[in-house]
Amino acid sequence: MNTQDITTDAKYVNRYYMTEVDSFEDSIYCHHAIIAENHISEHCHDKDQFLYTEGGDVFVKTEEKSYFLPARHYLWIPAGIKHSIHQSTPEVVMRNLYFPKTNNDAPFYSKMGIYPVNDLLIELIMFTNRWNGNIFPIEEPKYSIATAFKLILPELSLHELPLALPYPNHQQLQDIVTYLEETI
């Protein structure tokens, strides 16, 4: 993990940024930061979220499943899905892009999933590291590059990895899962 690639202003996750994600309906929001806390509590966005992490494993919990996000993979989180983020180490770097919904979005964007990252996507992710905050349609070429990033995902993400476990309905199993999550 190279934390030097993160701008000083955005080095650690600031909870305030989460309120900024949805401030402007037409913007793409970009945020790269070290989580530096045990977890990010349950929340949701009006925008779709691309989440890539470095420096440790991450679990993303929704109301229905727990997703395991390993190295060199990303998680696509459609708008409106409540989720919390839990990391394995305190210095995990989160690289997020939040995209507005459009009328012509492909079906790919409506399904939460984990996908491997290839070298092209890594380079694009690292290229966006220089940006922080809202990117508006008038900000060229940034907006076009970020839009192309989103549009290429279905073509690069042909194989979803089944790294999510549904939550059990039986209380004893729920207790076991809770214990495992807290101790592993």
VEXMARSE-375904 format. One record per residue: residue number from 1; residue in one letter; x, y, z of N, C-alpha, C in turn. Coordinates in Angstrom, 3 decimals, padded with zeros to 6 digits, always signed. Each point is the difference from the previous one (the first is absolute). Example, Ala and Ser with C-alpha at 12.3 -4.5 7.8 and 13.67 -1.06 7.14 Angstrom:
residues 2
+--------+------+----------+----------+----------+----------+----------+----------+----------+----------+----------+
| drenba | nufi |       nu |       nv |       nw |      cau |      cav |      caw |       cu |       cv |       cw |
+--------+------+----------+----------+----------+----------+----------+----------+----------+----------+----------+
|      1 |    a | +013.190 | -005.690 | +007.800 | -000.890 | +001.190 | +000.000 | +000.900 | +001.200 | +000.000 |
|      2 |    s | -000.350 | +001.050 | -000.720 | +000.820 | +001.190 | +000.060 | -000.770 | +001.090 | +000.730 |
+--------+------+----------+----------+----------+----------+----------+----------+----------+----------+----------+
END
This chain:
residues 184
+--------+------+----------+----------+----------+----------+----------+----------+----------+----------+----------+
| drenba | nufi |       nu |       nv |       nw |      cau |      cav |      caw |       cu |       cv |       cw |
+--------+------+----------+----------+----------+----------+----------+----------+----------+----------+----------+
|      1 |    m | +000.851 | -001.182 | +000.000 | -000.851 | +001.182 | +000.000 | +000.886 | +001.230 | +000.000 |
|      2 |    n | -000.344 | +000.960 | -000.810 | +000.787 | +001.220 | -000.072 | -000.871 | +001.178 | +000.405 |
|      3 |    t | +000.044 | +000.340 | +001.281 | -000.837 | +001.097 | +000.489 | +000.513 | +001.348 | -000.459 |
|      4 |    q | +001.213 | +000.047 | -000.549 | +000.516 | +001.261 | -000.522 | -000.779 | +000.447 | -001.225 |
|      5 |    d | -000.710 | -000.923 | -000.632 | -000.786 | +000.342 | -001.173 | -001.295 | +000.727 | +000.355 |
|      6 |    i | -000.280 | +000.137 | +001.276 | -001.224 | +000.664 | +000.437 | +000.348 | +001.428 | +000.384 |
|      7 |    t | -000.793 | +000.944 | -000.475 | +000.267 | +001.396 | +000.327 | -000.107 | +000.212 | +001.505 |
|      8 |    t | +000.779 | +000.906 | +000.543 | +000.024 | +000.253 | +001.433 | -001.371 | +000.411 | +000.517 |
|      9 |    d | -000.727 | +000.812 | -000.755 | -001.319 | +000.463 | +000.434 | -000.983 | -001.146 | +000.178 |
|     10 |    a | +000.165 | -001.066 | -000.766 | -000.978 | -001.085 | +000.013 | +000.590 | -001.295 | +000.536 |
|     11 |    k | +001.066 | +000.084 | +000.793 | +000.680 | -001.219 | +000.427 | -000.901 | -000.909 | +000.826 |
|     12 |    y | -000.747 | +000.532 | +000.938 | -000.870 | -000.816 | +000.836 | -001.459 | +000.282 | -000.325 |
|     13 |    v | -000.819 | -001.054 | +000.116 | -001.426 | +000.158 | -000.274 | -000.584 | +001.016 | +000.960 |
|     14 |    n | -000.682 | +000.946 | -000.543 | -000.707 | +001.005 | +000.769 | -001.482 | -000.299 | -000.191 |
|     15 |    r | -000.696 | -000.253 | +001.077 | -001.421 | -000.349 | -000.112 | -000.790 | +001.066 | -000.760 |
|     16 |    y | +000.494 | +001.224 | +000.000 | -000.680 | +001.090 | -000.688 | -000.115 | -000.269 | -001.493 |
|     17 |    y | +000.995 | -000.689 | -000.579 | -000.039 | -000.227 | -001.445 | -001.235 | -000.793 | -000.401 |
|     18 |    m | -000.496 | -000.866 | +000.891 | -001.150 | -000.833 | -000.363 | -001.254 | +000.836 | -000.218 |
|     19 |    t | -000.088 | +001.141 | +000.648 | -001.150 | +000.870 | -000.244 | +000.171 | +000.774 | -001.300 |
|     20 |    e | +001.234 | +000.135 | -000.461 | +000.285 | +000.731 | -001.238 | -000.250 | -000.832 | -001.253 |
|     21 |    v | +000.059 | -001.315 | +000.116 | -000.132 | -000.892 | -001.160 | -001.244 | +000.324 | -000.812 |
|     22 |    d | -001.120 | +000.205 | +000.662 | -001.279 | +000.207 | -000.679 | -000.420 | +001.466 | -000.079 |
|     23 |    s | +000.897 | +000.920 | +000.301 | -000.350 | +001.426 | +000.003 | -000.431 | +000.521 | -001.364 |
|     24 |    f | +000.610 | -000.519 | -001.057 | -000.314 | +000.448 | -001.355 | -000.379 | -001.213 | -000.837 |
|     25 |    e | -001.213 | +000.005 | -000.504 | -000.552 | -001.156 | -000.712 | +000.818 | -000.408 | -001.217 |
|     26 |    d | +000.566 | +000.961 | -000.714 | +000.674 | -000.316 | -001.264 | +001.512 | -000.177 | +000.119 |
|     27 |    s | +000.550 | +000.132 | +001.198 | +001.454 | -000.124 | +000.143 | +000.411 | -001.455 | +000.215 |
|     28 |    i | +001.250 | -000.278 | -000.335 | +000.650 | -001.249 | +000.378 | +000.875 | +000.373 | +001.186 |
|     29 |    y | -000.091 | -000.753 | +001.078 | +000.760 | +000.331 | +001.200 | +001.168 | -000.967 | +000.136 |
|     30 |    c | +001.179 | +000.530 | +000.262 | +001.221 | -000.797 | +000.100 | +000.606 | +000.195 | +001.383 |
|     31 |    h | +000.361 | -001.121 | +000.657 | +000.599 | +000.103 | +001.332 | +000.952 | -001.169 | +000.235 |
|     32 |    h | +001.255 | +000.312 | +000.303 | +001.028 | -000.984 | +000.335 | +000.492 | +000.341 | +001.399 |
|     33 |    a | -000.039 | -000.968 | +000.930 | +000.426 | +000.297 | +001.368 | +000.253 | -001.276 | +000.785 |
|     34 |    i | +000.764 | +000.138 | +001.092 | +000.204 | -001.092 | +000.943 | -001.217 | -000.032 | +000.919 |
|     35 |    i | -000.543 | -001.185 | +000.236 | -001.188 | -000.108 | +000.850 | +000.338 | +000.428 | +001.428 |
|     36 |    a | +001.060 | -000.570 | +000.596 | +000.518 | +000.393 | +001.324 | -001.025 | -000.055 | +001.129 |
|     37 |    e | -000.996 | -000.813 | -000.125 | -000.924 | -000.267 | +001.093 | -000.493 | -001.427 | -000.176 |
|     38 |    n | -000.632 | -000.558 | +001.023 | -000.420 | -001.403 | -000.061 | -000.997 | -000.283 | -001.099 |
|     39 |    h | -000.891 | +000.934 | -000.216 | -000.997 | -000.205 | -001.052 | -000.668 | +001.328 | -000.348 |
|     40 |    i | -000.677 | -000.031 | -001.118 | -000.846 | +001.121 | -000.404 | -001.429 | -000.493 | +000.158 |
|     41 |    s | -000.767 | +000.670 | +000.835 | -001.334 | -000.476 | +000.352 | -000.949 | -000.016 | -001.197 |
|     42 |    e | -001.119 | -000.665 | +000.199 | -000.972 | -000.192 | -001.080 | -000.456 | +001.334 | -000.587 |
|     43 |    h | -000.041 | +000.030 | -001.313 | -000.402 | +001.200 | -000.734 | -000.390 | -000.429 | -001.409 |
|     44 |    c | -000.501 | +000.918 | -000.793 | -000.253 | -000.271 | -001.416 | +000.153 | +001.305 | -000.773 |
|     45 |    h | +000.061 | -000.138 | -001.311 | +000.212 | +001.150 | -000.875 | -001.063 | +000.028 | -001.087 |
|     46 |    d | -000.217 | +001.180 | -000.566 | -000.877 | +000.136 | -001.166 | +000.753 | -000.332 | -001.281 |
|     47 |    k | +001.302 | -000.196 | +000.112 | +000.847 | -000.307 | -001.158 | +000.535 | -001.421 | +000.125 |
|     48 |    d | +000.344 | -000.590 | -001.146 | +000.673 | -001.292 | -000.012 | +001.420 | +000.192 | +000.520 |
|     49 |    q | +000.527 | -001.025 | +000.687 | +001.335 | +000.102 | +000.589 | +000.928 | -001.081 | -000.552 |
|     50 |    f | +001.167 | +000.430 | -000.451 | +001.104 | -000.892 | -000.347 | +000.950 | +000.046 | +001.185 |
|     51 |    l | +000.286 | -001.153 | +000.613 | +000.871 | -000.055 | +001.174 | +001.161 | -000.951 | -000.265 |
|     52 |    y | +001.206 | +000.535 | +000.089 | +001.227 | -000.781 | -000.125 | +000.833 | +000.296 | +001.239 |
|     53 |    t | +000.587 | -001.040 | +000.595 | +000.793 | +000.215 | +001.206 | +001.396 | -000.593 | -000.153 |
|     54 |    e | +000.922 | +000.523 | +000.791 | +001.386 | -000.485 | +000.043 | +000.433 | -000.097 | +001.452 |
|     55 |    g | +000.908 | -000.923 | +000.278 | +000.613 | -000.059 | +001.318 | -000.702 | -000.885 | +001.004 |
|     56 |    g | -000.954 | -000.782 | -000.426 | -000.700 | -000.907 | +000.903 | -001.330 | -000.421 | -000.574 |
|     57 |    d | -000.574 | -001.001 | +000.629 | -001.297 | -000.489 | -000.449 | -001.113 | +000.850 | +000.589 |
|     58 |    v | -001.095 | +000.059 | -000.728 | -001.144 | +000.814 | +000.413 | -001.266 | -000.845 | -000.100 |
|     59 |    f | -000.871 | +000.165 | +000.977 | -001.322 | -000.605 | -000.036 | -001.007 | +001.126 | -000.153 |
|     60 |    v | -000.923 | -000.174 | -000.910 | -001.082 | +000.961 | -000.176 | -001.287 | -000.738 | +000.326 |
|     61 |    k | -000.730 | +000.522 | +000.965 | -001.219 | -000.663 | +000.455 | -001.217 | +000.769 | -000.484 |
|     62 |    t | -000.957 | -000.741 | -000.542 | -001.292 | +000.562 | -000.369 | -001.047 | -000.664 | +000.885 |
|     63 |    e | -001.261 | +000.317 | -000.220 | -001.059 | -000.618 | +000.789 | -000.144 | -001.488 | -000.316 |
|     64 |    e | +000.454 | -000.427 | -001.179 | -000.187 | -001.388 | -000.422 | +001.257 | -000.850 | +000.016 |
|     65 |    k | +001.178 | +000.612 | -000.244 | +001.224 | -000.780 | -000.156 | +001.199 | +000.722 | +000.593 |
|     66 |    s | +001.062 | -000.796 | +000.189 | +001.302 | +000.536 | +000.376 | +000.950 | -000.299 | -001.154 |
|     67 |    y | +000.607 | +001.037 | -000.569 | +000.890 | -000.128 | -001.152 | +001.450 | +000.082 | +000.462 |
|     68 |    f | +000.827 | -000.909 | -000.499 | +001.430 | -000.010 | +000.287 | +000.716 | +000.568 | -001.214 |
|     69 |    l | +000.683 | +001.129 | +000.183 | +000.697 | +000.671 | -001.096 | +001.506 | -000.214 | +000.150 |
|     70 |    p | +000.570 | -000.946 | -000.767 | +001.437 | -000.268 | +000.101 | +000.820 | +000.976 | -000.846 |
|     71 |    a | +001.308 | -000.141 | +000.083 | +000.909 | +000.836 | -000.792 | -000.257 | -000.200 | -001.491 |
|     72 |    r | +000.257 | +001.063 | -000.774 | -000.133 | +000.006 | -001.469 | -001.413 | -000.343 | -000.477 |
|     73 |    h | -000.984 | +000.410 | +000.766 | -001.407 | -000.144 | -000.369 | -000.723 | +001.287 | +000.382 |
|     74 |    y | -001.131 | +000.233 | -000.648 | -000.813 | +001.156 | +000.374 | -001.423 | -000.458 | +000.272 |
|     75 |    l | -000.722 | +000.835 | +000.709 | -001.404 | -000.256 | +000.296 | -000.824 | +001.105 | -000.633 |
|     76 |    w | -001.023 | -000.396 | -000.741 | -000.956 | +000.949 | -000.559 | -001.215 | +000.002 | +000.916 |
|     77 |    i | -000.368 | +001.180 | +000.499 | -001.148 | +000.147 | +000.899 | -001.009 | +000.922 | -000.668 |
|     78 |    p | -001.133 | -000.543 | -000.455 | -001.008 | +000.851 | -000.629 | -000.571 | +001.029 | +000.981 |
|     79 |    a | -000.472 | +001.086 | -000.532 | -000.610 | +001.062 | +000.803 | -001.130 | -000.566 | +000.854 |
|     80 |    g | -000.133 | +000.544 | +001.205 | -001.110 | -000.351 | +000.869 | +000.203 | -001.229 | +000.863 |
|     81 |    i | +001.101 | -000.716 | -000.142 | +000.238 | -001.193 | +000.821 | +000.707 | +000.413 | +001.288 |
|     82 |    k | -000.652 | -000.285 | +001.135 | +000.607 | +000.293 | +001.295 | +001.157 | -000.966 | +000.219 |
|     83 |    h | +001.141 | +000.548 | +000.437 | +001.173 | -000.832 | +000.229 | +000.903 | +000.629 | +001.059 |
|     84 |    s | +000.790 | -000.847 | +000.638 | +001.045 | +000.457 | +000.916 | +001.305 | -000.640 | -000.457 |
|     85 |    i | +001.116 | +000.620 | +000.364 | +001.309 | -000.451 | -000.465 | +000.871 | -000.309 | +001.215 |
|     86 |    h | +000.590 | -001.202 | -000.007 | +000.829 | -000.471 | +001.107 | +001.314 | -000.509 | -000.578 |
|     87 |    q | +001.125 | +000.478 | +000.522 | +001.290 | -000.408 | -000.549 | +000.774 | -000.876 | +000.972 |
|     88 |    s | +000.980 | -000.746 | -000.551 | +000.801 | -000.925 | +000.801 | +001.170 | +000.687 | +000.701 |
|     89 |    t | +000.438 | +001.130 | -000.516 | +001.117 | +000.735 | +000.595 | -000.340 | +001.489 | +000.029 |
|     90 |    p | +000.622 | +000.766 | +000.899 | -000.366 | +001.416 | +000.135 | +000.490 | +000.910 | -001.121 |
|     91 |    e | +000.854 | -000.479 | -000.875 | +000.560 | +000.874 | -001.032 | -000.464 | -000.372 | -001.410 |
|     92 |    v | -001.212 | -000.485 | -000.126 | -000.542 | -000.343 | -001.314 | -000.288 | +001.285 | -000.777 |
|     93 |    v | +000.417 | +000.028 | -001.259 | -000.278 | +001.139 | -000.872 | -001.256 | -000.308 | -000.806 |
|     94 |    m | -000.962 | +000.917 | +000.053 | -001.217 | -000.115 | -000.811 | +000.119 | +000.928 | -001.190 |
|     95 |    r | -000.330 | -000.526 | -001.166 | -000.031 | +000.810 | -001.217 | -001.423 | -000.104 | -000.535 |
|     96 |    n | -000.715 | +001.109 | +000.058 | -001.417 | +000.030 | -000.348 | -000.281 | +000.947 | -001.150 |
|     97 |    l | -000.892 | -000.431 | -000.863 | -000.603 | +000.879 | -000.999 | -001.502 | -000.207 | +000.112 |
|     98 |    y | -000.740 | +001.092 | +000.046 | -001.459 | -000.042 | +000.120 | -000.591 | +000.604 | -001.267 |
|     99 |    f | -000.838 | -000.776 | -000.672 | -000.527 | +000.399 | -001.303 | -001.502 | +000.242 | +000.057 |
|    100 |    p | -000.477 | +001.079 | -000.637 | -001.447 | +000.221 | -000.057 | -000.668 | -001.060 | -000.870 |
|    101 |    k | -001.224 | -000.328 | +000.346 | -000.789 | -000.929 | -000.812 | -000.384 | +000.709 | -001.294 |
|    102 |    t | -000.067 | -000.777 | -001.086 | -000.478 | +000.549 | -001.267 | -001.092 | -000.901 | -000.547 |
|    103 |    n | -000.819 | +000.541 | -000.892 | -001.108 | -000.770 | -000.569 | +000.465 | -001.156 | -000.869 |
|    104 |    n | +001.203 | +000.105 | -000.553 | +000.481 | -001.054 | -000.893 | +001.062 | -000.890 | +000.648 |
|    105 |    d | +000.021 | -000.083 | +001.337 | +000.943 | -000.884 | +000.681 | -000.265 | -001.457 | -000.373 |
|    106 |    a | +001.056 | -000.739 | -000.255 | -000.102 | -001.431 | -000.303 | -000.461 | -000.757 | +001.249 |
|    107 |    p | -000.607 | -001.174 | -000.171 | -000.442 | -000.803 | +001.157 | +001.128 | -000.304 | +000.996 |
|    108 |    f | +001.225 | -000.055 | -000.479 | +001.165 | -000.242 | +000.860 | -000.007 | +000.915 | +001.226 |
|    109 |    y | -000.370 | +001.256 | -000.177 | +000.101 | +001.000 | +001.061 | -001.060 | -000.145 | +001.092 |
|    110 |    s | -000.996 | -000.844 | -000.209 | -001.060 | -000.150 | +000.996 | +000.244 | -001.182 | +000.942 |
|    111 |    k | +001.128 | -000.704 | -000.157 | +000.278 | -001.190 | +000.802 | +001.298 | +000.174 | +000.780 |
|    112 |    m | -000.076 | -000.225 | +001.305 | +001.195 | +000.067 | +000.836 | +000.865 | -001.220 | -000.292 |
|    113 |    g | +001.320 | +000.222 | -000.144 | +000.870 | -001.126 | -000.280 | +001.470 | +000.326 | +000.165 |
|    114 |    i | +000.804 | -001.063 | +000.133 | +001.451 | +000.100 | +000.132 | +000.631 | -000.513 | -001.283 |
|    115 |    y | +000.961 | +000.764 | -000.515 | +000.628 | -000.320 | -001.282 | +001.512 | +000.181 | +000.094 |
|    116 |    p | +000.758 | -000.814 | -000.746 | +001.453 | +000.192 | -000.030 | +000.372 | +001.281 | -000.739 |
|    117 |    v | +001.142 | +000.543 | +000.353 | +000.503 | +001.225 | -000.615 | +001.198 | -000.367 | -000.880 |
|    118 |    n | -000.024 | +000.453 | -001.250 | +001.150 | -000.243 | -000.880 | +000.923 | +001.227 | +000.010 |
|    119 |    d | +001.095 | -000.087 | -000.751 | +000.988 | +001.084 | +000.008 | -000.565 | +001.323 | -000.516 |
|    120 |    l | -000.861 | -000.056 | -001.012 | -000.603 | +001.230 | -000.526 | -000.814 | +000.706 | +001.076 |
|    121 |    l | -000.823 | -000.755 | +000.713 | -000.826 | +000.591 | +001.047 | +000.861 | +000.547 | +001.140 |
|    122 |    i | +001.061 | -000.711 | +000.359 | +000.922 | +000.504 | +001.034 | +000.577 | +001.352 | -000.421 |
|    123 |    e | +000.425 | +000.101 | -001.251 | +000.569 | +001.265 | -000.490 | -001.039 | +001.120 | +000.037 |
|    124 |    l | -001.232 | -000.300 | -000.376 | -001.062 | +001.014 | +000.053 | -000.293 | +000.412 | +001.438 |
|    125 |    i | -000.035 | -000.980 | +000.907 | -000.231 | +000.309 | +001.417 | +001.098 | +000.934 | +000.509 |
|    126 |    m | +001.240 | -000.339 | -000.301 | +001.114 | +000.819 | +000.476 | +000.007 | +001.381 | -000.665 |
|    127 |    f | -000.463 | +000.073 | -001.233 | -000.096 | +001.295 | -000.676 | -000.989 | +000.914 | +000.720 |
|    128 |    t | -001.108 | -000.577 | +000.498 | -001.006 | +000.812 | +000.693 | +000.463 | +000.444 | +001.385 |
|    129 |    n | +001.103 | -000.531 | +000.481 | +000.513 | +000.355 | +001.321 | +000.278 | +001.495 | +000.144 |
|    130 |    r | +000.248 | +000.675 | -001.103 | +000.302 | +001.439 | +000.047 | -001.259 | +000.845 | +000.200 |
|    131 |    w | -001.156 | -000.632 | -000.075 | -001.261 | +000.724 | +000.149 | -000.589 | -000.268 | +001.374 |
|    132 |    n | -000.683 | +001.002 | +000.539 | -000.695 | -000.181 | +001.266 | -001.230 | +000.894 | +000.010 |
|    133 |    g | -001.142 | -000.601 | +000.252 | -001.238 | +000.760 | +000.056 | -000.820 | -000.132 | -001.264 |
|    134 |    n | -000.873 | +000.974 | -000.211 | -000.916 | -000.020 | -001.141 | +000.719 | +000.298 | -001.309 |
|    135 |    i | -000.378 | -000.751 | -001.024 | +000.455 | +000.252 | -001.366 | -001.266 | +000.293 | -000.796 |
|    136 |    f | -000.098 | +001.194 | -000.529 | -001.208 | +000.430 | -000.699 | +000.136 | -000.183 | -001.510 |
|    137 |    p | -001.130 | -000.114 | -000.720 | +000.049 | -000.198 | -001.460 | +000.820 | +001.052 | -000.747 |
|    138 |    i | +000.109 | +001.204 | +000.536 | +000.778 | +001.043 | -000.693 | +001.509 | -000.152 | +000.217 |
|    139 |    e | +000.405 | -000.883 | +000.898 | +001.425 | -000.194 | +000.303 | +000.599 | -001.060 | -000.924 |
|    140 |    e | +000.422 | +000.463 | -001.152 | +000.616 | -000.913 | -000.966 | +001.512 | +000.130 | +000.066 |
|    141 |    p | +000.731 | -001.052 | -000.182 | -000.429 | -001.346 | -000.384 | -000.350 | -000.904 | +001.177 |
|    142 |    k | +000.058 | +000.521 | +001.254 | -000.239 | -000.854 | +001.169 | -001.331 | -000.745 | -000.077 |
|    143 |    y | -001.075 | +000.734 | -000.340 | -001.324 | -000.626 | +000.005 | -000.086 | -001.105 | -001.051 |
|    144 |    s | +000.544 | +000.243 | -001.176 | -000.037 | -001.018 | -001.059 | +000.821 | -001.226 | +000.369 |
|    145 |    i | +001.138 | +000.210 | +000.639 | +000.829 | -001.130 | +000.429 | -000.736 | -000.825 | +001.050 |
|    146 |    a | -000.597 | +000.670 | +000.982 | -000.743 | -000.715 | +001.044 | -001.215 | -000.716 | -000.586 |
|    147 |    t | -000.681 | +000.623 | -000.950 | -001.143 | -000.644 | -000.658 | +000.455 | -001.224 | -000.781 |
|    148 |    a | +001.116 | +000.114 | -000.711 | +000.545 | -001.146 | -000.739 | +000.365 | -001.131 | +000.960 |
|    149 |    f | +000.522 | +000.357 | +001.160 | +000.317 | -000.980 | +001.044 | -001.248 | -000.830 | +000.311 |
|    150 |    k | -001.112 | +000.680 | +000.239 | -001.247 | -000.703 | +000.308 | -000.464 | -000.836 | -001.189 |
|    151 |    l | +000.024 | +000.579 | -001.191 | -000.539 | -000.683 | -001.175 | +000.777 | -001.251 | -000.389 |
|    152 |    i | +001.269 | -000.060 | +000.345 | +000.817 | -001.158 | -000.359 | -000.153 | -001.161 | +000.992 |
|    153 |    l | -000.561 | +000.259 | +001.175 | -000.109 | -001.040 | +001.025 | -000.727 | -001.264 | -000.471 |
|    154 |    p | -001.169 | +000.090 | -000.652 | -000.660 | -001.245 | -000.418 | +000.849 | -000.841 | -000.955 |
|    155 |    e | +000.777 | +000.658 | -000.838 | +000.843 | -000.724 | -000.951 | +001.195 | -000.666 | +000.688 |
|    156 |    l | +000.529 | +000.637 | +001.035 | +001.146 | -000.550 | +000.726 | -000.405 | -000.957 | +001.114 |
|    157 |    s | -001.272 | +000.014 | +000.367 | -000.466 | -000.746 | +001.176 | -000.949 | -001.123 | -000.409 |
|    158 |    l | +000.527 | -000.944 | -000.732 | -000.833 | -001.085 | -000.526 | -000.236 | -001.117 | +001.006 |
|    159 |    h | +000.848 | -000.096 | +001.018 | -000.090 | -001.121 | +000.935 | -000.135 | +000.495 | +001.435 |
|    160 |    e | -001.231 | +000.029 | +000.476 | -000.242 | +000.376 | +001.396 | +000.475 | -001.131 | +000.900 |
|    161 |    l | +000.640 | +000.354 | +001.098 | +000.457 | -001.007 | +000.949 | -001.022 | -000.155 | +001.116 |
|    162 |    p | -000.372 | -001.233 | +000.322 | -001.003 | -000.235 | +001.052 | +000.627 | +000.074 | +001.391 |
|    163 |    l | +000.386 | +001.190 | +000.394 | +000.656 | +000.197 | +001.291 | -000.932 | +000.696 | +000.985 |
|    164 |    a | -001.258 | -000.436 | -000.005 | -000.995 | +000.565 | +000.912 | -000.758 | -001.142 | +000.657 |
|    165 |    l | -000.270 | +000.164 | +001.269 | -000.760 | -001.003 | +000.731 | -001.319 | +000.599 | +000.466 |
|    166 |    p | -001.114 | -000.712 | -000.259 | -001.283 | +000.492 | +000.517 | -000.041 | -000.180 | +001.515 |
|    167 |    y | -000.740 | +000.843 | +000.663 | -000.150 | -000.132 | +001.439 | -001.004 | -001.104 | +000.300 |
|    168 |    p | +000.264 | -000.819 | +001.031 | -000.932 | -001.081 | +000.348 | -001.257 | +000.546 | +000.668 |
|    169 |    n | -001.064 | -000.781 | -000.086 | -001.263 | +000.370 | +000.644 | -000.104 | -000.552 | +001.416 |
|    170 |    h | +000.679 | -001.094 | +000.277 | -000.057 | -000.658 | +001.302 | +000.846 | +000.772 | +001.015 |
|    171 |    q | -000.546 | +000.254 | +001.189 | +000.669 | +000.837 | +000.998 | +001.353 | -000.553 | +000.425 |
|    172 |    q | +000.104 | -001.317 | +000.204 | +001.286 | -000.564 | +000.424 | +001.068 | +000.198 | -001.079 |
|    173 |    l | -000.384 | -000.145 | -001.254 | +000.943 | +000.236 | -001.093 | +000.387 | +001.478 | -000.075 |
|    174 |    q | -000.964 | +000.881 | +000.254 | +000.307 | +001.431 | +000.022 | +001.025 | +000.310 | +001.089 |
|    175 |    d | -000.154 | -000.637 | +001.163 | +000.945 | +000.205 | +001.100 | +001.399 | -000.487 | -000.374 |
|    176 |    i | +000.072 | -001.124 | -000.699 | +001.295 | -000.540 | -000.441 | +000.656 | +000.947 | -000.996 |
|    177 |    v | -000.776 | +000.493 | -000.957 | +000.536 | +000.931 | -000.994 | +000.500 | +001.273 | +000.679 |
|    178 |    t | -000.760 | +000.518 | +000.936 | +000.410 | +001.199 | +000.734 | +001.311 | -000.254 | +000.737 |
|    179 |    y | +000.089 | -001.142 | +000.654 | +001.235 | -000.354 | +000.710 | +001.184 | -000.069 | -000.962 |
|    180 |    l | -000.182 | -000.661 | -001.129 | +001.079 | -000.131 | -000.980 | +000.425 | +001.364 | -000.547 |
|    181 |    e | -000.967 | +000.853 | -000.288 | +000.321 | +001.335 | -000.525 | +000.790 | +000.821 | +001.011 |
|    182 |    e | -000.316 | -000.160 | +001.265 | +000.663 | +000.787 | +001.038 | +001.382 | -000.525 | +000.360 |
|    183 |    t | +000.250 | -001.291 | -000.240 | +001.269 | -000.584 | +000.430 | +000.976 | -000.294 | -001.132 |
|    184 |    i | -000.461 | -000.030 | -001.209 | +000.903 | -000.307 | -001.129 | +000.475 | +001.278 | -000.654 |
+--------+------+----------+----------+----------+----------+----------+----------+----------+----------+----------+
END
